[in-house]
Amino acid sequence: MTSSTKEILDAILAPDTSPADYAALPLPASYRAVTVHRDEAEMFAGLETREKDPRASLHVDEVPLPELGPGEALVAVMASSVNYNSVWTSIFEPVSTFAFLERYGRLSPLAARHDLPYHVIGSDLSGVVLRTGPGVNKWHPGDRVVAHCLSVELESADGHNDTMLDPEQRIWGFETNFGGLAEIALVKSNQLMPKPAHLTWEEAAVPGLVNSTAYRQLVSRNGAGMKQGDNVLIWGASGGLGSYATQFALAGGATPICVVSSARKAELCRAMGAELVIDRSAEDYRFWKDENEQDPREWKRFGARIRELTGGEDVDIVFEHPGRETFGASVYVTRKGGTVVTCASTTGYRHEYDNRYLWMSLKRIIGSHFANYREAWEANRLIAKGRIHPTLSRTYPLAETGQAAYDVHRNLHQGKVGVLALAPNKGLGVTDPALRARHLPAITRFRNA
């Protein structure tokens, strides 16, 4: 940590630092950040996905502070988190992220800053605004913030109804540089949202990407448009995405049917309030006979198990993200006229399903990707009100981000894992202890598991 960075941290930890004090802080010439290197993009060539180790590819480097442009902000990062896109970046799948940075860099001289031989990764943060660029009016030095990960240019009309449709839409820290797994991050000002006052820095950092993604996918009219009384099948219901989908279903008057892979994860779902849980490992569902052929008999067995739990009803919505392994079963078990909404393919991108069960039963498949600013804001507002809770299970120091990404890659985690950046230890940053006390069991549920 440089002397300037330490001065920033001291100001954040002090109880009486004013906005003017923050604005007067000198900015460091460089900062520590988690990176991948362009010249190592082929380091895992020939290895199976599971054999690729993020601990070998993720580095903690001292990198130069980027230039601040119009409409942007520099944020002192107190904490961040590891998402599955961090894993993809670290193992250079499905492509190296340097292809994204090179393409972005051709857009404009300002975007060219992002095309570097290293990529500072990370799509979540909680922290404090240090500087804002020209044209930023809403945010000021000293504001406590979290950031969502949608980066847009909005020069095309296409994005002005739904910013996710902007042709220049990118995921910050994955398709752009200067991400959140660092001591300082560069964001667009329209990525910023207020930090929930009752949460610690690490708790506030973890919901951003997954909470917003789950909100759009399940709740928003751009996704499944969940309503009261719906039966919602949630794959990986105790994981990063699924744990928020489970909470949204419960909070919205729907009935989640939680699919998990162990008894421990099943208990976590029950602790959140879900009553209908399927442990797919214990019940030994094998949706594929081999790598080329699925087994429809297993789809039917799975559907019968769902109806047993629901009192004879099929599911209205399937919350999909595993992809290849589960997609055929998802299409099959959805009720007539129901919806499969998908946001990822963590087990493979080539989905196969029997189209007879889709077209003849008038089912829909909806693609959903992250969230627009309004959806992210609404999702964060529910966190701030204590209606939806972070699912933080473990926190790592910045130097151990490689291990954190390895644990997510191998599915050794529950919920979300946090990473401390500037924060010297866990438990800091709470400014509304009364609200925290009312919700403490829910806030710490995944750590207590």
C-alpha positions as CSV (number, residue, x, y, z in Angstrom):
1,M,0.0,0.0,0.0
2,T,1.4,3.4,-1.0
3,S,1.5,6.3,1.3
4,S,-1.3,8.0,-0.7
5,T,-3.4,4.9,-0.6
6,K,-2.9,4.6,3.2
7,E,-4.0,8.3,3.5
8,I,-7.2,7.4,1.6
9,L,-7.8,4.4,3.9
10,D,-7.2,6.5,7.0
11,A,-9.7,9.1,5.8
12,I,-12.4,6.4,5.2
13,L,-11.8,4.9,8.6
14,A,-11.9,8.3,10.4
15,P,-15.4,9.2,11.6
16,D,-15.4,12.9,10.7
17,T,-13.8,13.1,7.2
18,S,-15.8,15.7,5.1
19,P,-16.5,15.7,1.4
20,A,-14.0,18.6,1.1
21,D,-11.4,16.4,2.9
22,Y,-11.9,13.6,0.4
23,A,-11.7,16.0,-2.6
24,A,-8.4,17.2,-1.3
25,L,-6.8,13.8,-0.9
26,P,-3.9,13.2,-3.2
27,L,-4.5,10.3,-5.6
28,P,-1.8,7.6,-5.8
29,A,0.2,7.1,-9.0
30,S,-0.5,3.4,-8.7
31,Y,-2.5,0.8,-6.8
32,R,-2.8,-2.9,-6.1
33,A,-5.1,-4.9,-8.4
34,V,-5.9,-8.4,-9.4
35,T,-5.0,-9.0,-13.0
36,V,-4.6,-11.5,-15.8
37,H,-1.8,-11.0,-18.3
38,R,-2.2,-11.0,-22.1
39,D,1.0,-13.0,-22.6
40,E,-0.4,-15.8,-20.5
41,A,-3.7,-16.2,-22.4
42,E,-2.6,-19.6,-23.7
43,M,-1.2,-21.0,-20.5
44,F,-4.1,-23.5,-20.1
45,A,-4.1,-24.7,-23.7
46,G,-5.0,-28.3,-24.0
47,L,-6.4,-28.6,-20.5
48,E,-10.0,-29.5,-19.6
49,T,-12.0,-26.7,-18.1
50,R,-12.0,-28.3,-14.6
51,E,-8.2,-28.6,-14.7
52,K,-7.6,-24.9,-15.3
53,D,-6.4,-23.3,-12.0
54,P,-7.2,-19.6,-11.4
55,R,-4.5,-19.5,-8.8
56,A,-1.9,-19.8,-11.6
57,S,-3.4,-17.0,-13.8
58,L,-4.5,-14.4,-11.3
59,H,-1.9,-11.9,-10.1
60,V,-1.9,-9.1,-7.6
61,D,0.1,-6.3,-9.4
62,E,0.9,-2.7,-8.8
63,V,-0.7,-0.9,-11.8
64,P,-0.9,2.8,-12.9
65,L,-3.9,4.8,-11.9
66,P,-6.1,5.3,-15.1
67,E,-7.0,8.7,-16.5
68,L,-10.4,9.9,-15.3
69,G,-12.7,10.8,-18.2
70,P,-16.1,12.6,-18.5
71,G,-19.0,10.9,-16.8
72,E,-16.7,8.7,-14.8
73,A,-15.6,8.2,-11.1
74,L,-12.7,6.8,-9.3
75,V,-13.7,4.8,-6.3
76,A,-11.6,3.6,-3.3
77,V,-12.6,0.0,-3.1
78,M,-13.1,-1.3,0.4
79,A,-14.4,-4.8,-0.7
80,S,-15.3,-6.7,-3.8
81,S,-16.3,-10.2,-4.7
82,V,-15.7,-13.1,-7.1
83,N,-18.4,-13.9,-9.7
84,Y,-18.4,-16.6,-12.3
85,N,-17.2,-14.1,-14.9
86,S,-14.1,-13.7,-12.7
87,V,-13.6,-17.5,-13.1
88,W,-14.1,-17.3,-16.9
89,T,-11.6,-14.5,-17.1
90,S,-9.1,-16.4,-15.0
91,I,-9.2,-19.5,-17.2
92,F,-9.5,-17.6,-20.5
93,E,-12.9,-19.2,-21.4
94,P,-14.9,-19.1,-23.6
95,V,-12.4,-16.6,-25.0
96,S,-9.7,-14.4,-23.6
97,T,-11.0,-11.2,-22.2
98,F,-8.2,-9.4,-24.0
99,A,-10.4,-9.7,-27.2
100,F,-13.0,-7.7,-25.4
101,L,-10.5,-5.0,-24.4
102,E,-9.0,-4.8,-27.8
103,R,-12.5,-4.4,-29.4
104,Y,-13.5,-1.7,-26.8
105,G,-10.2,0.1,-27.3
106,R,-11.0,0.7,-31.0
107,L,-14.2,2.6,-30.1
108,S,-12.6,5.9,-29.1
109,P,-9.4,7.5,-27.7
110,L,-10.9,7.4,-24.2
111,A,-11.8,3.7,-24.6
112,A,-8.3,3.0,-25.8
113,R,-7.2,3.3,-22.1
114,H,-8.7,-0.2,-21.5
115,D,-6.7,-2.0,-24.1
116,L,-3.6,-2.9,-22.0
117,P,-1.3,-6.0,-21.7
118,Y,-3.0,-6.6,-18.3
119,H,-6.7,-6.7,-17.3
120,V,-7.8,-5.5,-13.9
121,I,-10.8,-7.8,-13.2
122,G,-13.9,-7.7,-11.0
123,S,-17.5,-6.7,-11.4
124,D,-18.5,-5.8,-7.9
125,L,-17.4,-3.2,-5.3
126,S,-18.3,-1.3,-2.3
127,G,-16.3,1.8,-1.4
128,V,-16.0,5.6,-1.4
129,V,-16.0,8.0,-4.3
130,L,-12.7,9.8,-4.6
131,R,-13.0,11.9,-7.8
132,T,-15.6,12.5,-10.4
133,G,-15.1,13.5,-14.0
134,P,-16.7,16.4,-16.0
135,G,-20.5,16.1,-16.3
136,V,-21.0,14.1,-13.1
137,N,-23.5,15.9,-10.8
138,K,-25.2,13.3,-8.6
139,W,-22.1,11.8,-7.0
140,H,-19.4,13.5,-5.0
141,P,-16.1,12.7,-3.2
142,G,-16.9,10.9,0.1
143,D,-20.1,9.2,-1.1
144,R,-20.4,5.6,0.1
145,V,-21.4,3.5,-2.8
146,V,-21.8,0.2,-4.4
147,A,-21.5,-0.3,-8.2
148,H,-23.4,-2.4,-10.6
149,C,-21.5,-3.8,-13.6
150,L,-23.4,-2.4,-16.7
151,S,-21.2,-0.2,-18.8
152,V,-23.0,1.6,-21.7
153,E,-22.2,4.4,-24.1
154,L,-25.9,5.2,-25.0
155,E,-25.0,6.9,-28.2
156,S,-27.4,4.7,-30.1
157,A,-31.2,4.9,-29.9
158,D,-31.4,1.1,-29.3
159,G,-30.4,1.4,-25.6
160,H,-32.8,4.2,-24.6
161,N,-35.8,1.9,-23.9
162,D,-33.7,-0.7,-22.1
163,T,-30.0,0.1,-21.7
164,M,-29.1,-3.7,-21.9
165,L,-29.9,-3.3,-25.6
166,D,-27.3,-0.6,-26.2
167,P,-25.0,-1.9,-29.0
168,E,-22.0,-0.8,-26.8
169,Q,-23.2,-2.6,-23.7
170,R,-20.4,-4.2,-21.7
171,I,-19.9,-5.8,-18.3
172,W,-17.4,-3.7,-16.3
173,G,-14.4,-5.6,-15.1
174,F,-15.0,-8.4,-17.6
175,E,-15.4,-6.7,-21.0
176,T,-13.8,-3.5,-19.7
177,N,-10.7,-2.8,-17.7
178,F,-10.1,-1.3,-14.2
179,G,-12.5,-3.5,-12.4
180,G,-13.4,-3.9,-8.7
181,L,-10.9,-6.5,-7.5
182,A,-8.5,-3.7,-6.7
183,E,-7.8,-0.9,-4.3
184,I,-9.2,1.7,-6.7
185,A,-11.7,1.2,-9.6
186,L,-12.7,3.3,-12.5
187,V,-16.5,3.2,-13.2
188,K,-19.1,5.2,-15.1
189,S,-21.1,7.4,-12.8
190,N,-24.3,5.7,-13.8
191,Q,-23.0,2.5,-12.3
192,L,-23.1,3.9,-8.8
193,M,-25.8,3.3,-6.2
194,P,-25.9,4.1,-2.5
195,K,-24.2,1.6,-0.2
196,P,-26.8,-0.1,2.2
197,A,-26.1,1.5,5.5
198,H,-26.7,-1.6,7.7
199,L,-24.1,-3.8,5.9
200,T,-20.4,-4.1,6.3
201,W,-18.2,-3.3,3.3
202,E,-17.8,-7.0,2.4
203,E,-21.5,-7.7,2.8
204,A,-22.4,-4.7,0.6
205,A,-20.0,-5.7,-2.1
206,V,-21.3,-9.2,-2.9
207,P,-24.9,-8.7,-4.0
208,G,-24.4,-6.3,-6.9
209,L,-24.0,-8.5,-10.0
210,V,-25.9,-11.6,-8.9
211,N,-28.8,-9.7,-7.1
212,S,-29.4,-7.5,-10.1
213,T,-29.1,-10.4,-12.5
214,A,-31.6,-12.4,-10.5
215,Y,-34.0,-9.4,-10.3
216,R,-34.2,-8.9,-14.0
217,Q,-34.3,-12.6,-14.8
218,L,-37.1,-13.4,-12.4
219,V,-39.0,-10.3,-11.3
220,S,-38.7,-7.7,-14.1
221,R,-41.0,-7.6,-17.1
222,N,-37.9,-7.9,-19.2
223,G,-37.5,-11.4,-17.7
224,A,-40.0,-13.9,-16.4
225,G,-42.3,-11.3,-14.7
226,M,-42.9,-13.5,-11.7
227,K,-46.2,-13.0,-9.9
228,Q,-47.7,-14.2,-6.6
229,G,-48.6,-17.9,-6.6
230,D,-46.1,-18.9,-9.2
231,N,-44.1,-22.1,-8.8
232,V,-40.5,-21.3,-9.6
233,L,-37.9,-24.0,-10.1
234,I,-34.4,-22.6,-9.1
235,W,-31.3,-24.5,-10.1
236,G,-28.4,-24.1,-7.7
237,A,-30.7,-22.4,-5.2
238,S,-28.0,-21.9,-2.5
239,G,-25.4,-20.6,-5.0
240,G,-24.5,-17.0,-6.0
241,L,-27.4,-16.5,-8.3
242,G,-29.9,-19.0,-6.9
243,S,-29.7,-17.7,-3.3
244,Y,-31.0,-14.3,-4.5
245,A,-33.6,-15.9,-6.8
246,T,-34.9,-18.0,-3.8
247,Q,-35.2,-14.8,-1.8
248,F,-37.1,-12.9,-4.6
249,A,-39.5,-15.8,-5.0
250,L,-40.2,-15.9,-1.2
251,A,-40.5,-12.1,-0.9
252,G,-42.8,-12.0,-4.0
253,G,-45.3,-14.5,-2.9
254,A,-44.1,-17.3,-5.2
255,T,-43.2,-20.8,-4.2
256,P,-39.6,-21.7,-4.9
257,I,-38.7,-25.3,-5.7
258,C,-35.0,-25.3,-4.8
259,V,-32.6,-27.7,-6.6
260,V,-29.3,-28.2,-4.8
261,S,-26.4,-30.7,-4.8
262,S,-26.0,-31.6,-1.1
263,A,-27.8,-31.9,2.2
264,R,-25.9,-28.9,3.5
265,K,-27.1,-26.7,0.7
266,A,-30.6,-28.0,1.2
267,E,-30.6,-26.9,4.8
268,L,-29.4,-23.4,3.7
269,C,-32.5,-23.2,1.4
270,R,-34.8,-24.2,4.2
271,A,-33.1,-21.7,6.5
272,M,-34.0,-19.0,3.9
273,G,-37.7,-20.1,4.2
274,A,-38.0,-22.5,1.3
275,E,-40.0,-25.6,2.0
276,L,-39.7,-27.5,-1.3
277,V,-36.2,-28.7,-1.8
278,I,-34.7,-31.3,-4.2
279,D,-31.2,-32.7,-3.4
280,R,-30.3,-33.8,-6.9
281,S,-27.2,-35.7,-5.7
282,A,-29.1,-37.7,-3.1
283,E,-31.9,-38.5,-5.6
284,D,-29.3,-39.3,-8.3
285,Y,-30.8,-37.5,-11.3
286,R,-28.8,-38.3,-14.4
287,F,-30.2,-36.2,-17.3
288,W,-27.5,-37.5,-19.7
289,K,-26.9,-41.2,-20.6
290,D,-23.5,-40.1,-21.9
291,E,-22.0,-36.9,-23.3
292,N,-24.1,-37.2,-26.5
293,E,-27.5,-38.4,-25.4
294,Q,-30.0,-37.2,-22.8
295,D,-32.4,-39.5,-20.9
296,P,-36.0,-38.4,-21.1
297,R,-37.0,-40.9,-18.5
298,E,-35.0,-38.8,-16.0
299,W,-36.8,-35.7,-17.1
300,K,-40.1,-37.5,-16.3
301,R,-38.8,-38.7,-13.0
302,F,-37.7,-35.2,-12.1
303,G,-41.1,-33.8,-13.2
304,A,-42.9,-36.3,-11.1
305,R,-40.8,-35.4,-8.0
306,I,-41.7,-31.7,-8.6
307,R,-45.4,-32.5,-8.7
308,E,-45.1,-34.6,-5.6
309,L,-43.7,-31.5,-3.8
310,T,-46.2,-29.0,-5.2
311,G,-49.4,-31.1,-4.8
312,G,-49.6,-32.0,-8.5
313,E,-48.6,-28.7,-10.1
314,D,-45.9,-28.1,-12.7
315,V,-43.6,-25.1,-12.5
316,D,-44.6,-21.7,-14.0
317,I,-41.0,-20.5,-14.3
318,V,-37.6,-22.2,-14.5
319,F,-34.7,-20.1,-13.3
320,E,-32.0,-21.5,-15.6
321,H,-28.2,-20.9,-15.5
322,P,-26.4,-24.3,-15.6
323,G,-27.2,-24.7,-19.3
324,R,-26.2,-27.8,-21.1
325,E,-26.5,-30.3,-18.2
326,T,-30.0,-29.2,-17.2
327,F,-31.7,-27.4,-20.1
328,G,-33.5,-30.4,-21.6
329,A,-35.0,-31.2,-18.2
330,S,-35.9,-27.5,-17.7
331,V,-37.9,-27.3,-20.9
332,Y,-39.7,-30.6,-20.1
333,V,-40.8,-29.8,-16.6
334,T,-42.2,-26.3,-17.3
335,R,-46.0,-26.2,-17.3
336,K,-47.9,-25.5,-20.5
337,G,-47.6,-21.8,-21.3
338,G,-44.7,-21.5,-18.8
339,T,-41.3,-19.8,-19.1
340,V,-37.7,-20.9,-19.0
341,V,-35.5,-17.9,-18.4
342,T,-31.8,-18.3,-18.8
343,C,-28.8,-16.1,-18.0
344,A,-25.8,-18.3,-18.2
345,S,-24.4,-21.7,-19.2
346,T,-22.0,-22.7,-16.5
347,T,-22.0,-26.4,-17.6
348,G,-21.8,-25.7,-21.4
349,Y,-23.2,-23.3,-24.0
350,R,-24.6,-25.9,-26.4
351,H,-28.1,-26.5,-25.1
352,E,-30.3,-29.4,-26.3
353,Y,-33.9,-30.0,-25.7
354,D,-36.9,-31.7,-27.3
355,N,-38.7,-29.0,-29.1
356,R,-42.0,-30.8,-29.1
357,Y,-42.3,-30.0,-25.4
358,L,-41.7,-26.3,-26.2
359,W,-43.8,-25.6,-29.3
360,M,-46.8,-27.9,-28.6
361,S,-47.1,-26.7,-25.0
362,L,-46.7,-23.0,-25.9
363,K,-43.7,-22.6,-23.6
364,R,-41.3,-19.7,-23.8
365,I,-37.5,-19.4,-23.5
366,I,-36.2,-16.0,-22.5
367,G,-32.6,-14.9,-22.6
368,S,-31.7,-12.5,-19.7
369,H,-28.4,-10.8,-19.2
370,F,-27.5,-8.7,-16.1
371,A,-29.8,-5.7,-15.6
372,N,-30.4,-2.1,-16.7
373,Y,-29.7,0.7,-14.2
374,R,-33.3,0.9,-13.1
375,E,-33.5,-2.8,-12.4
376,A,-30.1,-2.8,-10.6
377,W,-31.3,0.2,-8.5
378,E,-34.5,-1.5,-7.5
379,A,-32.6,-4.7,-6.6
380,N,-30.2,-2.6,-4.5
381,R,-33.1,-0.7,-2.9
382,L,-34.5,-4.0,-1.6
383,I,-31.1,-4.8,-0.1
384,A,-31.0,-1.4,1.6
385,K,-34.5,-1.9,3.0
386,G,-33.6,-5.3,4.5
387,R,-36.0,-7.2,2.3
388,I,-33.3,-9.1,0.5
389,H,-30.1,-10.1,2.3
390,P,-26.5,-10.7,1.2
391,T,-25.5,-14.3,1.0
392,L,-21.9,-13.9,1.9
393,S,-20.3,-17.1,3.2
394,R,-16.6,-16.4,3.3
395,T,-14.2,-13.4,2.8
396,Y,-10.7,-13.5,1.4
397,P,-7.9,-10.9,1.4
398,L,-7.0,-9.4,-2.0
399,A,-3.8,-11.5,-2.1
400,E,-5.9,-14.7,-2.0
401,T,-8.3,-13.8,-4.8
402,G,-6.9,-16.7,-6.8
403,Q,-7.9,-19.2,-4.1
404,A,-11.4,-17.5,-4.0
405,A,-11.8,-17.9,-7.7
406,Y,-10.6,-21.5,-7.5
407,D,-13.2,-22.3,-4.8
408,V,-16.0,-20.8,-7.0
409,H,-14.7,-22.7,-10.1
410,R,-14.8,-26.0,-8.1
411,N,-18.2,-25.1,-6.5
412,L,-16.6,-25.4,-3.1
413,H,-18.5,-22.3,-1.8
414,Q,-21.9,-21.4,-0.6
415,G,-23.7,-18.2,-1.7
416,K,-21.1,-15.5,-2.5
417,V,-17.5,-15.1,-1.5
418,G,-16.2,-11.6,-0.7
419,V,-12.7,-10.1,-1.1
420,L,-11.3,-7.3,1.1
421,A,-9.5,-4.7,-0.9
422,L,-8.6,-1.6,1.1
423,A,-10.6,-2.7,4.2
424,P,-8.1,-3.9,6.7
425,N,-10.4,-6.4,8.3
426,K,-14.0,-7.7,8.2
427,G,-16.9,-6.0,10.0
428,L,-16.3,-2.4,9.1
429,G,-18.6,0.1,7.3
430,V,-21.9,-0.2,9.2
431,T,-23.7,3.2,9.7
432,D,-27.2,1.9,10.6
433,P,-26.7,-0.6,13.5
434,A,-30.4,-0.6,14.4
435,L,-31.5,-1.9,11.0
436,R,-28.6,-4.4,11.1
437,A,-29.7,-5.7,14.5
438,R,-33.2,-6.4,13.2
439,H,-31.9,-8.5,10.3
440,L,-28.6,-9.9,11.7
441,P,-29.6,-13.7,11.6
442,A,-30.5,-13.3,7.9
443,I,-27.5,-11.3,7.1
444,T,-25.1,-13.9,8.6
445,R,-27.1,-17.0,7.6
446,F,-24.6,-18.2,5.0
447,R,-21.6,-17.7,7.3
448,N,-23.3,-19.5,10.1
449,A,-23.9,-22.5,7.8
